[in-house]
Amino acid sequence: MIFESLSDRLQQTFKKLRGHGKLTEDDVNEAMREVRMALLEADVNFKVVKNFVKTVKERAIGQDILQTLTPAQVVIKIVDEELTALMGGTQSRIHMSSQPPTIIMMVGLQGAGKTTSAGKLGLSLKQQGKRPLLVADDIYRPAAVKQLEVIGASLGLPVFKMAPGTDAVAIARGAVDYAQSHLNDVIIIDTAGRLQVDERLMNELKDIKGNVHPHEILLVVDAMTGQEAVNVAQSFHNQLGLDGVVMTKLDGDARGGAALSIKAVTGVPIKFVGMGEKLDPLEPFHPDRMASRILG
Ligand code: GDP
């Protein structure tokens, strides 16, 4: 389970803190040392941890909470609020265009879960009464087109593809025309992934962006890759400008550092999370619920 070890450690720390009754500044400092270690071990970005601990300490000591009847509870509440803030505070939704079709571009490295998430997102939108169109725009892996077709068929979603050899921009433009004439109000473009961020990948994505002007560019990252996911997000954001992140494989045993760092480091919010290989609807990301889950 994601955050399991972080959650256990924080719970132990706060249990100890509660046992103290009245708290001294030293008690708070000691607890925050443990929180810092727990966050670092969960692979949270070093600078993020530093700022986090500083903010919590300032709030805890500054507010004279040490005089309150249940100071430990107040410290826990501050940690809860600051964890929530770290992950973006409130839920970030996707922008729907007032003039359909809304164009969503899914980008990411190979294996992150992009194609699966495109299908899951399509299913969520369909359940909200939309008529999404999945677009097979990964032209380098013939298997990717097939994979999207299989996903589309199992979810009852149409899949747009063009003849092999058609370039990625032409496919994206073709999909917009198709959607307009077939009354599809959302287009989800499954773009090509690579094993690493490279110039060719970025240039192709920039070309698609420049031609179809997506309303949302969502980066799909694998939570299991930890800080690497944060680096990937930073470079995609610098080059392409991202609107949100889909963080997959939260059902696995990732330590959770990527989920806690990505917004703070890049400014890009997590909008959805992937919770399994099964084609369930994509789950919206709620920072406050995630913080409560971490604190148990
Ligand atoms: P793409 O190369 O980025 O398009 O990745 P795929 O969509 O093909 O997914 C790669 C693998 O990750 C597949 O085996 C998926 O079933 C799996 N996968 C995708 N999302 C999740 C998720 O949220 N949880 C888990 N456990 N597996 C996932």
Residues whose N, C-alpha, C, O or C-beta is under 5 A from the ligand:
A	BS01	GDP	L109 Q110 G111 A112 G113 K114 T115 T116 S117 G193 T248 K249 L250 D251 G274 M275 G276 E277
